[in-house]
Amino acid sequence: MVWDPTLYTVVGLAGTALFLFIAAAGWQYRSEPAAKAFLGLLVALGGWIGLYAVGLGFTSLAEQLAWQRTALAIGGLVPTLWFLFAVQYTNRTAWLTPPVKAFMIIDPLLFGLLTLTNPSHGLIWRETTLVSYGLLTTIQVTFGPAYVAHLLYTYVITSLGFGFLALAVVRSALYRTQATLLVVGAIPPLVANAAYVLGADWGVVPALDYTPFGFFLTGPFFGLALFRFDLLERVPVARKRIVDDAEDGFVVLDEAARIITANPAAERILDGAVEGECIHACLPEYVLAGSFDPDAIEGQTMTTVIDRTERAYDLACSSLSDHHGRVVGYVLRFRDVSDRHVYEQRLKVANRVLRHNLRNRMNVISGWAEELQDHDDPAVVDASERIATAARELTDVGEQVRLLVETADVAGGATTVVVETHLTPLLERVRADYPAATVESDLDPDVTVTVPSAKLLTVAVQNAVENAIEHNDSDHPWVRITAQPAEGGTGDAPYTEICVADDGPGIPEAEREVIRSGTETALEHGSGLGLWLVQWIATAAGGDVEFADRNPCGTVVTLTLPTDPPTNAY
């Protein structure tokens, strides 16, 4: 046995090395969709080219047939792997029905087995002849019925793969360059195989099966798609964000805002199949405001009707970038917030009723109570005073509910304020409203806090102070307000402590626990909204509230709020 490599052998082995190098480089993406099929395709191509090229170095018929049978058996895997990759790459896995899967398994296995055992039955090729072209010796064959059947399967399944990729070229800017490289790269071996099967005369070129060598031209295109255009990264980047059984809707857009794919939840939200549609045709005008702007879409709420029920969705839009930092598409998410939307609507209605209807009715009641102040019967006068007091308390509840809604509707952002600047006027008003109370203060003029708004700071402190005065059983309540950096800090401490101390009966432990737990029940609830407002405002500012007993009596309510350097404060 003499092996005399030719130029064809060298070219073939170089092609094998190229494909195995690409496969090795792509191994790191093996867990991504379509990666295993693509890597398997590269290895099969490398094996087919290498074995075919090695066989061309032999000059005897038996040796060439042995190598060519092995090469052809491995090459029989290529059409199936090509189709599998195209299906997974373009997300058309619905084509992989049980009959299709059966054909994909049976054909390469049966063809490989028949090829390796061809000398015993002649179903792949029946006649073989050794032909010499100068220094090159090759074989010519007459095809058998099994080879023709495999050829028919090959052209059908390969054409389908081409079709899927061609659609990706036409319809998807996100995949267009990748898919174009794949289609162009697959054309040379397809043309070479068709010419070989049809017996084309190559003129001065030896009449070989140039299909394996055609893949030598395929390698650079596949390598460019993998290394330059993120072949095995960009498809998963879009698809791994979409979970078909997710309750949230997900839509993947290309750079031109055209829908590449959408999960079932998104299709229900957008009222049907939307793949290939422009996002402008699928979303209400008030969402897009004339043009596709991811930043403008972020945070918007969209309402739609699904199964005769109105649903609300928060929108979030994020960009898809490759490792070069280029934006290659977008992911649009629809988060179902219908329950919250309904709650917010009802909360606004309740707020309006409490602010206007309740206040107006309480004003009427207060007016009638004042009319009764001049009644001759002392019992009636006493009752009128109790009615007026109850009316004022209910009016205060309505005002607290208004403040509660405002704290629940705090938007993002924060501002740094000087505590003394905003609390000093507040404490003057408290002293005027409660002349029997002693209100002391010790406010460091350099202390600042960072809160969503200065108003929320004054509302929190006002409720803490008024709660201390109104629940004090003394005729002359005492309250002291201090503001200083958190213990152990300096003037630039990250947190500030605002303390409201009183000499009242103290806050019951059950009420403290309700505030700490953040929930109320029918058996465990607070006595009002004041402390809830203090807690929620502190939480909205990123701070906290603590309750402690004061010796010999009373309570100390401590608001711990974040702060920035005072240079940014006002």
C-alpha positions as CSV (number, residue, x, y, z in Angstrom):
1,M,0.0,0.0,0.0
2,V,1.6,3.2,-1.2
3,W,0.2,6.6,-0.2
4,D,1.3,9.4,-2.5
5,P,-0.5,12.7,-1.4
6,T,-1.5,15.1,-4.2
7,L,-2.4,18.8,-4.2
8,Y,-6.0,17.7,-3.7
9,T,-5.0,15.8,-0.6
10,V,-3.2,18.9,0.8
11,V,-6.2,21.1,0.0
12,G,-8.6,18.6,1.6
13,L,-6.6,18.2,4.8
14,A,-6.3,22.0,5.0
15,G,-10.1,22.2,4.8
16,T,-10.4,19.6,7.6
17,A,-8.1,21.6,9.8
18,L,-10.1,24.8,9.1
19,F,-13.4,23.2,10.1
20,L,-12.0,21.5,13.2
21,F,-10.5,24.8,14.2
22,I,-13.9,26.6,13.8
23,A,-15.6,23.8,15.7
24,A,-13.1,24.0,18.6
25,A,-13.5,27.8,18.8
26,G,-17.3,27.4,18.8
27,W,-17.2,24.7,21.6
28,Q,-17.6,27.4,24.3
29,Y,-21.1,28.1,23.0
30,R,-22.2,24.4,23.0
31,S,-25.0,25.0,25.5
32,E,-26.7,27.6,23.3
33,P,-29.6,26.7,21.0
34,A,-28.6,25.5,17.5
35,A,-24.9,25.3,18.7
36,K,-24.7,21.5,18.9
37,A,-26.2,21.0,15.4
38,F,-23.8,23.6,14.0
39,L,-20.7,22.1,15.7
40,G,-21.8,18.6,14.6
41,L,-22.1,19.9,11.1
42,L,-18.6,21.3,11.2
43,V,-17.1,18.1,12.5
44,A,-18.9,16.0,9.9
45,L,-17.7,18.3,7.1
46,G,-14.1,18.1,8.4
47,G,-14.3,14.3,8.5
48,W,-15.8,14.0,5.1
49,I,-13.2,16.3,3.4
50,G,-10.3,14.8,5.3
51,L,-11.1,11.1,4.5
52,Y,-11.9,11.9,0.9
53,A,-8.6,13.8,0.5
54,V,-6.6,11.0,2.1
55,G,-8.3,8.4,-0.2
56,L,-7.1,10.4,-3.2
57,G,-3.5,9.7,-2.3
58,F,-3.9,6.0,-3.0
59,T,-3.5,4.5,-6.4
60,S,-5.3,1.2,-6.0
61,L,-9.1,0.7,-6.4
62,A,-9.6,-1.3,-3.2
63,E,-7.8,1.3,-1.1
64,Q,-9.6,4.3,-2.6
65,L,-13.0,2.5,-2.2
66,A,-12.3,1.8,1.4
67,W,-11.5,5.5,2.2
68,Q,-14.3,6.8,0.0
69,R,-16.9,4.6,1.6
70,T,-15.9,5.9,5.0
71,A,-15.9,9.5,3.8
72,L,-19.3,9.1,2.2
73,A,-20.8,7.5,5.3
74,I,-19.7,10.5,7.4
75,G,-20.8,12.9,4.7
76,G,-24.3,11.3,4.8
77,L,-24.8,13.1,8.2
78,V,-24.3,16.6,6.6
79,P,-27.8,17.1,5.1
80,T,-29.5,16.2,8.4
81,L,-27.3,18.3,10.5
82,W,-27.7,21.3,8.1
83,F,-31.5,21.0,8.3
84,L,-31.4,20.6,12.1
85,F,-29.3,23.7,12.5
86,A,-31.4,25.8,10.1
87,V,-34.6,24.8,12.0
88,Q,-33.1,25.6,15.4
89,Y,-31.4,28.8,14.2
90,T,-34.6,30.2,12.7
91,N,-36.7,29.0,15.6
92,R,-38.9,26.7,13.4
93,T,-38.8,23.7,15.7
94,A,-42.5,23.0,14.9
95,W,-41.1,21.4,11.7
96,L,-39.5,18.7,13.8
97,T,-42.6,16.4,13.9
98,P,-42.3,12.7,14.7
99,P,-42.3,11.7,11.0
100,V,-39.6,14.3,10.2
101,K,-37.5,13.2,13.1
102,A,-37.8,9.6,12.0
103,F,-36.5,10.4,8.5
104,M,-33.7,12.5,10.0
105,I,-32.6,9.5,12.0
106,I,-33.2,6.7,9.6
107,D,-31.6,8.2,6.4
108,P,-28.1,8.9,7.7
109,L,-27.9,5.7,9.7
110,L,-29.2,3.5,6.9
111,F,-27.2,5.3,4.2
112,G,-24.0,5.0,6.3
113,L,-24.6,1.3,6.9
114,L,-25.3,0.6,3.2
115,T,-22.3,2.6,2.2
116,L,-19.9,0.8,4.4
117,T,-21.3,-2.6,3.3
118,N,-21.7,-1.7,-0.3
119,P,-19.4,-4.5,-1.6
120,S,-22.0,-7.1,-0.5
121,H,-25.1,-5.6,-2.2
122,G,-24.1,-2.7,-4.6
123,L,-27.1,-0.5,-3.5
124,I,-24.9,2.6,-3.2
125,W,-22.8,2.2,-6.4
126,R,-22.7,-0.8,-8.7
127,E,-19.8,-0.3,-11.0
128,T,-16.4,1.3,-10.1
129,T,-13.6,2.2,-12.4
130,L,-10.1,3.6,-11.5
131,V,-9.2,6.6,-13.7
132,S,-5.9,8.5,-13.8
133,Y,-5.5,12.2,-14.5
134,G,-1.7,12.7,-14.7
135,L,-0.5,12.2,-11.1
136,L,-4.0,12.0,-9.7
137,T,-5.9,8.7,-9.6
138,T,-9.6,8.6,-8.7
139,I,-12.6,6.4,-9.2
140,Q,-15.7,6.7,-11.2
141,V,-18.9,5.0,-10.1
142,T,-22.4,4.1,-11.3
143,F,-24.9,5.1,-8.7
144,G,-27.3,2.5,-7.2
145,P,-30.9,3.0,-6.0
146,A,-30.0,3.6,-2.3
147,Y,-27.7,6.5,-3.4
148,V,-30.4,8.0,-5.5
149,A,-32.9,7.8,-2.6
150,H,-30.4,9.4,-0.3
151,L,-29.8,12.1,-2.9
152,L,-33.5,12.9,-3.2
153,Y,-33.7,13.2,0.7
154,T,-30.6,15.4,0.6
155,Y,-32.0,17.9,-1.9
156,V,-35.4,18.1,-0.2
157,I,-34.0,18.7,3.3
158,T,-31.2,20.9,2.1
159,S,-33.6,23.1,0.2
160,L,-35.8,23.5,3.2
161,G,-32.8,24.6,5.2
162,F,-31.9,27.1,2.5
163,G,-35.5,28.4,2.5
164,F,-35.6,29.0,6.3
165,L,-32.3,30.9,6.2
166,A,-33.4,32.9,3.1
167,L,-36.5,34.0,5.0
168,A,-34.2,35.1,7.9
169,V,-32.2,37.2,5.4
170,V,-35.3,38.8,4.0
171,R,-37.3,39.4,7.2
172,S,-34.8,39.9,9.9
173,A,-32.2,42.7,10.1
174,L,-31.1,41.1,13.4
175,Y,-30.0,37.9,11.7
176,R,-29.5,39.1,8.1
177,T,-25.7,39.2,7.9
178,Q,-25.3,35.9,9.7
179,A,-27.9,34.1,7.5
180,T,-26.5,35.6,4.3
181,L,-23.1,34.2,5.1
182,L,-24.5,30.8,5.9
183,V,-26.5,30.7,2.6
184,V,-23.6,32.0,0.5
185,G,-21.2,29.6,2.2
186,A,-23.4,26.6,1.4
187,I,-23.8,27.3,-2.3
188,P,-20.4,26.1,-3.6
189,P,-20.7,22.5,-2.4
190,L,-24.3,22.4,-3.5
191,V,-23.3,23.4,-7.0
192,A,-20.4,21.0,-7.0
193,N,-22.6,18.1,-6.0
194,A,-25.2,18.9,-8.6
195,A,-22.5,19.0,-11.3
196,Y,-21.1,15.7,-10.1
197,V,-24.4,13.9,-10.0
198,L,-25.3,15.2,-13.5
199,G,-22.0,14.1,-14.9
200,A,-20.8,17.6,-15.9
201,D,-17.6,17.8,-17.9
202,W,-15.1,20.0,-16.2
203,G,-12.8,20.2,-19.3
204,V,-9.2,20.2,-18.2
205,V,-10.1,19.7,-14.6
206,P,-10.3,16.0,-13.4
207,A,-13.8,14.6,-13.2
208,L,-13.9,14.3,-9.4
209,D,-16.7,14.7,-6.8
210,Y,-15.8,18.2,-5.8
211,T,-18.5,18.4,-3.2
212,P,-16.1,18.0,-0.3
213,F,-13.7,20.5,-1.8
214,G,-16.7,22.9,-2.2
215,F,-16.9,23.0,1.6
216,F,-13.4,24.4,1.6
217,L,-14.9,27.6,0.3
218,T,-17.7,27.2,2.9
219,G,-15.3,27.3,5.8
220,P,-14.4,31.0,5.6
221,F,-18.0,32.1,5.4
222,F,-19.0,30.0,8.4
223,G,-15.9,31.2,10.3
224,L,-16.8,34.9,9.5
225,A,-20.4,34.3,10.7
226,L,-19.1,32.8,14.0
227,F,-16.2,35.1,14.8
228,R,-17.3,38.4,13.3
229,F,-21.1,38.3,13.5
230,D,-21.6,36.3,16.7
231,L,-23.4,33.4,15.0
232,L,-23.9,31.3,18.1
233,E,-24.3,34.3,20.5
234,R,-26.9,36.5,18.9
235,V,-29.6,33.9,18.3
236,P,-29.6,32.9,22.0
237,V,-29.3,36.5,23.1
238,A,-32.8,37.1,21.6
239,R,-34.4,33.7,22.3
240,K,-33.1,32.9,25.8
241,R,-35.1,35.9,27.1
242,I,-38.3,34.4,25.9
243,V,-40.0,31.8,28.0
244,D,-42.9,30.3,26.2
245,D,-44.9,29.6,29.4
246,A,-44.1,32.9,31.1
247,E,-47.0,35.0,32.2
248,D,-45.2,38.1,31.0
249,G,-45.2,38.9,27.3
250,F,-41.8,39.2,25.5
251,V,-41.2,40.5,22.0
252,V,-37.9,40.5,20.2
253,L,-37.3,43.4,17.7
254,D,-34.6,43.9,15.2
255,E,-32.8,47.2,14.7
256,A,-35.7,48.5,12.5
257,A,-38.3,47.8,15.2
258,R,-39.7,44.8,13.3
259,I,-40.8,41.9,15.4
260,I,-38.6,38.9,15.1
261,T,-40.4,36.6,17.5
262,A,-42.9,36.8,20.4
263,N,-43.9,34.4,23.1
264,P,-47.6,33.2,23.4
265,A,-48.3,35.7,26.2
266,A,-47.2,38.6,24.0
267,E,-49.3,37.3,21.1
268,R,-52.4,37.3,23.3
269,I,-51.6,40.9,24.4
270,L,-51.1,42.0,20.8
271,D,-54.1,40.1,19.5
272,G,-52.6,37.4,17.3
273,A,-49.4,36.4,15.5
274,V,-47.2,39.4,15.1
275,E,-43.9,37.9,13.8
276,G,-42.7,40.1,10.9
277,E,-44.9,43.0,11.8
278,C,-43.6,46.5,12.6
279,I,-44.0,47.3,16.3
280,H,-45.8,50.6,15.4
281,A,-48.7,48.6,14.0
282,C,-49.1,46.6,17.2
283,L,-48.9,49.2,20.0
284,P,-51.3,52.1,20.7
285,E,-50.2,55.5,19.5
286,Y,-50.0,56.9,23.0
287,V,-47.2,54.3,23.8
288,L,-44.9,55.1,20.9
289,A,-45.7,58.8,20.5
290,G,-44.9,58.7,16.8
291,S,-41.6,56.9,16.8
292,F,-39.8,53.9,18.4
293,D,-37.8,55.2,21.4
294,P,-36.8,52.5,24.0
295,D,-36.3,55.2,26.7
296,A,-39.7,56.7,26.1
297,I,-41.4,53.3,26.2
298,E,-39.7,52.3,29.5
299,G,-42.2,52.6,32.4
300,Q,-45.3,53.2,30.4
301,T,-48.5,51.4,31.2
302,M,-50.7,50.0,28.3
303,T,-54.2,48.7,28.6
304,T,-55.9,46.2,26.3
305,V,-58.9,43.8,26.3
306,I,-58.2,40.1,26.5
307,D,-61.1,37.6,26.7
308,R,-63.5,40.5,27.4
309,T,-61.5,41.7,30.4
310,E,-59.4,44.8,30.5
311,R,-55.8,44.1,31.4
312,A,-53.0,46.5,32.2
313,Y,-49.3,46.0,31.4
314,D,-46.1,47.9,32.4
315,L,-43.7,48.1,29.5
316,A,-40.0,47.7,29.7
317,C,-37.6,47.9,26.8
318,S,-33.9,46.8,26.8
319,S,-31.4,46.7,23.9
320,L,-29.6,43.6,22.7
321,S,-25.9,44.2,22.0
322,D,-23.2,42.0,20.7
323,H,-19.7,41.8,22.3
324,H,-18.6,44.6,20.0
325,G,-21.1,46.9,21.8
326,R,-23.3,47.3,18.7
327,V,-27.1,47.4,19.2
328,V,-28.6,44.5,17.2
329,G,-32.1,44.6,18.5
330,Y,-34.5,45.1,21.4
331,V,-36.5,43.1,23.9
332,L,-39.9,44.5,24.8
333,R,-41.5,43.1,28.0
334,F,-45.2,43.3,29.0
335,R,-45.6,42.9,32.7
336,D,-49.2,42.2,33.9
337,V,-50.1,44.8,36.5
338,S,-53.9,44.5,36.1
339,D,-54.5,44.0,39.8
340,R,-52.3,47.0,40.7
341,H,-54.0,49.1,38.0
342,V,-57.5,48.4,39.3
343,Y,-56.3,49.1,42.9
344,E,-54.8,52.4,41.9
345,Q,-58.0,53.4,40.1
346,R,-60.1,52.6,43.1
347,L,-57.6,54.3,45.4
348,K,-57.8,57.5,43.4
349,V,-61.6,57.4,43.5
350,A,-61.6,56.7,47.3
351,N,-59.1,59.6,47.7
352,R,-61.4,61.9,45.8
353,V,-64.4,60.9,47.8
354,L,-62.6,61.4,51.1
355,R,-61.0,64.7,50.0
356,H,-64.1,66.3,48.6
357,N,-67.3,64.5,49.5
358,L,-66.3,63.7,53.1
359,R,-64.8,67.1,53.7
360,N,-67.9,68.9,52.3
361,R,-70.2,66.8,54.5
362,M,-68.1,67.4,57.5
363,N,-68.1,71.1,56.9
364,V,-71.9,71.0,56.9
365,I,-72.0,69.0,60.1
366,S,-69.5,71.4,61.7
367,G,-71.7,74.3,60.7
368,W,-74.8,72.7,62.2
369,A,-72.8,71.9,65.4
370,E,-71.8,75.5,65.7
371,E,-75.5,76.5,65.4
372,L,-76.2,74.3,68.4
373,Q,-73.6,76.0,70.6
374,D,-76.1,78.7,71.6
375,H,-78.8,76.2,72.6
376,D,-80.4,76.7,76.0
377,D,-80.0,73.0,76.9
378,P,-76.5,72.3,78.3
379,A,-76.8,68.7,77.1
380,V,-77.4,69.8,73.5
381,V,-74.4,72.2,73.8
382,D,-72.2,69.3,75.1
383,A,-73.4,67.1,72.2
384,S,-72.7,69.8,69.7
385,E,-69.1,70.0,70.9
386,R,-68.6,66.3,70.6
387,I,-70.1,66.4,67.1
388,A,-67.8,69.2,66.1
389,T,-64.8,67.4,67.5
390,A,-65.7,64.2,65.6
391,A,-66.2,66.2,62.4
392,R,-62.7,67.8,62.8
393,E,-61.2,64.3,63.4
394,L,-62.9,62.9,60.3
395,T,-61.7,65.8,58.3
396,D,-58.2,65.2,59.5
397,V,-58.5,61.5,58.5
398,G,-59.4,62.7,55.0
399,E,-56.4,64.9,54.9
400,Q,-54.2,62.0,56.1
401,V,-55.6,59.8,53.3
402,R,-54.7,62.4,50.8
403,L,-51.2,62.5,52.1
404,L,-51.1,58.7,52.1
405,V,-52.0,58.6,48.4
406,E,-49.3,61.2,47.6
407,T,-46.6,59.1,49.4
408,A,-47.7,56.1,47.4
409,D,-47.3,58.0,44.2
410,V,-43.7,59.1,44.8
411,A,-41.7,59.0,41.5
412,G,-38.0,58.2,41.2
413,G,-35.4,60.8,42.1
414,A,-34.5,62.5,45.3
415,T,-33.4,65.9,46.6
416,T,-31.2,66.9,49.5
417,V,-32.6,69.4,51.9
418,V,-31.4,71.2,55.1
419,V,-33.5,69.9,58.0
420,E,-33.6,73.2,60.0
421,T,-34.7,75.2,57.0
422,H,-37.9,73.1,56.6
423,L,-38.7,72.0,60.1
424,T,-38.5,75.4,61.8
425,P,-41.6,76.8,60.1
426,L,-43.4,73.6,60.7
427,L,-42.7,73.7,64.4
428,E,-43.9,77.3,64.6
429,R,-47.2,76.2,63.1
430,V,-47.5,73.3,65.6
431,R,-46.9,75.7,68.5
432,A,-49.7,77.9,67.1
433,D,-52.1,75.0,66.6
434,Y,-51.4,73.5,70.1
435,P,-50.8,76.5,72.4
436,A,-51.0,74.2,75.5
437,A,-48.1,72.1,74.3
438,T,-44.4,72.7,74.9
439,V,-42.5,72.1,71.7
440,E,-38.8,72.2,72.0
441,S,-36.2,71.7,69.2
442,D,-32.5,71.3,68.7
443,L,-31.8,71.2,65.0
444,D,-28.2,71.2,63.8
445,P,-28.1,73.8,61.0
446,D,-25.6,71.7,59.0
447,V,-27.7,68.5,59.0
448,T,-29.3,67.4,55.7
449,V,-31.5,64.6,54.5
450,T,-32.1,63.1,51.1
451,V,-35.8,62.6,50.4
452,P,-38.1,62.4,47.4
453,S,-39.3,65.9,48.2
454,A,-39.0,68.4,51.1
455,K,-42.8,68.2,51.6
456,L,-42.6,64.5,52.5
457,L,-40.0,65.3,55.2
458,T,-42.3,67.9,56.8
459,V,-45.3,65.6,56.5
460,A,-43.5,62.8,58.3
461,V,-42.2,65.0,61.2
462,Q,-45.6,66.8,61.5
463,N,-47.4,63.5,61.9
464,A,-44.9,62.2,64.4
465,V,-45.2,65.5,66.5
466,E,-49.0,65.8,66.3
467,N,-49.3,62.1,67.2
468,A,-47.2,62.7,70.3
469,I,-49.3,65.8,71.3
470,E,-52.8,64.4,70.6
471,H,-52.2,61.1,72.3
472,N,-50.7,62.7,75.4
473,D,-53.0,62.5,78.4
474,S,-51.4,65.6,80.1
475,D,-53.0,69.0,80.0
476,H,-49.6,70.4,78.9
477,P,-47.9,67.9,76.6
478,W,-44.1,68.2,76.0
479,V,-42.4,67.3,72.8
480,R,-38.7,67.7,71.8
481,I,-37.4,67.4,68.2
482,T,-33.7,66.9,67.5
483,A,-31.8,66.4,64.2
484,Q,-28.2,65.2,64.1
485,P,-25.9,62.9,62.2
486,A,-26.4,59.2,62.9
487,E,-24.5,58.0,66.0
488,G,-20.8,57.5,65.2
489,G,-21.0,59.7,62.1
490,T,-19.7,63.1,61.2
491,G,-21.2,66.1,59.4
492,D,-20.9,64.0,56.2
493,A,-22.5,61.0,57.7
494,P,-24.5,58.8,55.3
495,Y,-27.6,58.9,57.6
496,T,-29.3,61.5,59.7
497,E,-31.4,60.9,62.8
498,I,-34.5,63.0,63.5
499,C,-35.9,62.2,66.9
500,V,-39.3,63.1,68.3
501,A,-39.5,62.6,72.1
502,D,-42.6,63.1,74.2
503,D,-43.7,62.6,77.8
504,G,-47.0,60.9,77.0
505,P,-48.3,57.4,77.9
506,G,-46.2,55.8,75.2
507,I,-47.2,53.9,72.0
508,P,-48.6,50.4,72.9
509,E,-46.5,47.5,71.9
510,A,-49.3,46.0,69.8
511,E,-49.4,49.2,67.7
512,R,-45.6,49.3,67.3
513,E,-45.7,45.7,66.1
514,V,-48.3,46.5,63.5
515,I,-46.1,49.3,62.1
516,R,-43.0,47.0,62.2
517,S,-44.7,44.1,60.4
518,G,-46.3,46.4,57.8
519,T,-49.7,44.8,57.9
520,E,-53.0,45.2,59.7
521,T,-55.6,42.6,60.6
522,A,-59.1,42.8,62.1
523,L,-57.6,42.0,65.5
524,E,-54.3,43.8,65.2
525,H,-54.4,47.4,63.9
526,G,-53.1,50.9,64.6
527,S,-55.2,53.7,66.1
528,G,-54.8,55.9,63.0
529,L,-52.9,56.8,59.9
530,G,-50.3,59.1,61.4
531,L,-47.6,56.6,62.3
532,W,-48.3,54.8,59.0
533,L,-47.5,58.0,57.1
534,V,-44.2,58.4,59.1
535,Q,-43.2,54.8,58.3
536,W,-44.1,54.9,54.6
537,I,-42.4,58.3,54.0
538,A,-39.2,57.1,55.7
539,T,-39.3,53.9,53.6
540,A,-39.9,55.8,50.4
541,A,-36.8,57.9,51.2
542,G,-34.7,54.7,51.8
543,G,-34.7,55.2,55.6
544,D,-36.3,53.6,58.6
545,V,-38.4,54.3,61.7
546,E,-37.7,53.0,65.2
547,F,-39.7,53.3,68.4
548,A,-38.1,53.4,71.9
549,D,-39.4,54.0,75.4
550,R,-38.3,57.3,77.1
551,N,-37.4,57.5,80.8
552,P,-39.3,58.2,83.0
553,C,-42.2,58.1,80.5
554,G,-43.1,58.7,76.9
555,T,-41.7,57.5,73.6
556,V,-38.9,58.4,71.2
557,V,-39.7,58.1,67.5
558,T,-36.5,58.1,65.5
559,L,-36.5,58.7,61.7
560,T,-33.2,57.5,60.1
561,L,-32.9,59.1,56.7
562,P,-30.1,59.0,54.1
563,T,-28.2,62.2,53.3
564,D,-25.8,63.6,50.8
565,P,-23.1,66.2,51.3
566,P,-24.6,69.5,52.4
567,T,-23.2,71.4,49.3
568,N,-26.1,70.0,47.3
569,A,-28.8,70.9,49.8
570,Y,-31.3,73.8,49.9
